[in-house]
Every structure is written in structure tokens, then in C-alpha cells.
Amino acid sequence: MFKTRITQLLGITHPIVGGCMMHISGPEFVAAISNAGALGMMASAMFDTQEKFRDAVRRVRDLTERPFGVNLSLFPALRPIDNALYVEVILEEGVPVVETSGSKPQPELVAQLKAAGVVTMHKCVSVRHAVSAQSAGVDAVTVFGSEGGGHIGELGLTTMTLVPQAAAALDIPVLAAGGIVDGRGLLAALALGAEGVTIGTRLMVTDECPIHENVKRALAAATEMDTLPILGSLHNTLRAWKNAAALKVAELEAGGAGMWEVLSVVAGTETRRMFHDGDVDGGVTACSQAIGMVEAIQPVAQVIAEMVAEAEAARQRLGEWSLL
């Protein structure tokens, strides 16, 4: 097993965090990831009332005795998000870990969480942002490379570039994210100076992931060429799976379409419908370039166990090479 500052900080068995995914990272999925020895991370923005969010937190508690976390989105949103309501529940229910993503977390928010014993993390797309997050007081950062699925920022920096520079610049632990789907990626991230990884796309293609089997099978058949960056015209670039909906967004942006016309295609209601009904071209979903290395739908626990075993085998193989 790999023991790092991240496993110690988060109280987890393996240095792996399940990436928070909108419309996906609900209680059952989060608990499955935590039960596998990683850290499940729930999307607070999925719940439009404080009561629904509280029920979701308690549901995770019912399903796992292991640590889990909650993501607070600091991105601009069409539906106004009052994170103070989520924080109130987090503190009252004793959620052990909080990750923020989007804008820099306010030091007051970080201090409030840490005063209650909550471990705090922030997701960044540059070393500069990671240093800023450290100055705000977070306990760890995730640096997210542009090959990853989701909001990759506007800088185009890759995981291979970000991780070693962030690890050298920071005193707090660094998690690597973007393009990591197997044990080779885990070991590579550790070799670059990260003390853990955050994975999202690989976990979409699992038995427990709450999306339609049609979508899972289509993702398992995808190659590294089947993603594209969209929403650059809105300065909110997202790496997405290259289905008909994403291609439509790219076409609209190339033609100079306005914000609302673009957003009508990427609306969360369309993505939720795709995940529920299985129309693989019905909505937009985040997807990493590493999807080409994902070939099988497996249980979450098997994915995590195989990732760790593969990383250990790769480490041993490298050790044997050094003796040649």
C-alpha cells in the first residue's frame, strides 16, 4: 500500500480521491468509493435545498463508516448557490473533508471549516492558483491538468507540467488530477511529487455509477480522440465527451452564438436526462482524454484495488530495472 501525507490527512487507505461530478456524485456512489478505501466526494450543488443536502449527507453516513467529503462549487452558476447553507449542514453533521473548486476560497470560509476540524482542499488549474490557495489556509490542493474531464481552465496546462512545479512550490500535499485512470498514472503522479490522485472519468465506467448503461458502454468504447474542449467562448472551458451535443456546442461557438444559445445545449437538465434515459447524444458530460484506456465496466472496489496493485507492480518493475 502507498502511505502518504494525503492518506494520513484524509484517513483513507489508498491515496485516491473520487472526483466530484455534477449529477453523478450522490450518496450511494460516494459511499461506494469511500468503502473501497478511497475518498468519496459528494457534489453539494446537486441539492437545491438545505434539507435535501442534509438528507444526502446522512445517507452517506448510513452507507459508510469511512471518511468522505463534500465539494463546494465556487464557479459562477445559473442557479444562485448559497454555500453558507451547505456549510451550516457540513458543520452540524460533522462532514470530515471539504473541497472547494472554482474561485479562490475566502480565508474566512477556510478558517471557519478548519476551526471545526474539517480538512480543507482546493482544486486549481495553475501553480499560481495553488500557491494562492495555500495562502488562504487550505490543507491540500488538487492540481488539474487540461487532459482531464471537466472545467480545465483557460491556460492549457497539463498534469505532467503542473504536478512537479506545484509540489516544489508548496508546503502542503498535492493531489494530481487529469488523465489518470490506472495504476501507471497513479505511480507517475507520485513520482512527479504528488501524494495522491483524484480520478473521475474512470469511476464513471463502474457498476455503481448512477448513469445509464448505454452511456457507460459508449464511454468504454471511446478512444483518446473522443473528447474536445468546449465553452471557451464563455471563458469556462470544459473538456467533454465528443458526442452530438458537445459537437453542437462547438459548432455554435465557432459560429459566434450567444451565451444563452450555447447554454441551452449544455443545460444540466439535458445531461440528467441523458444519464437517466440513455440517449448518448442527449447531453454534455465531462470526459478525460484517458478514456481510451478504460475498456471495462467494473465495480468501484475492483477499479481501486486494481489501480493500487498495478501501481505497486510498476514500482517493483522499475526497481528491477535499476539493478540491470
ABEGO torsion letter per residue (X at the ends): XBBBAAAAAAGBABBBBBBBBBGABBAAAAAAAAAAGBBBBBBAAABABAAAAAAAAAAAAAABABBBBBBBBABBBABBBBAAAAAAAAAAAGBABBBBBEBBBBAAAAAAAAAAGBBBBBBBABAAAAAAAAAAGBABBBBBBAABBEBAEAAGBBAAAAAAAAAAABABBBBBBEGBABAAAAAAAAAAGBAEBBBAAAAABBAABBBBAAAAAAAAABBAAABBBBGAAAGBBBBBBBBAAAAAAAAAAAAGBBAAAAAAAABAAAAAAAAAAGBAAABBBBBBAAAAABABBBBAAAAAAAAAAAAAAAAAAAAAAAAX
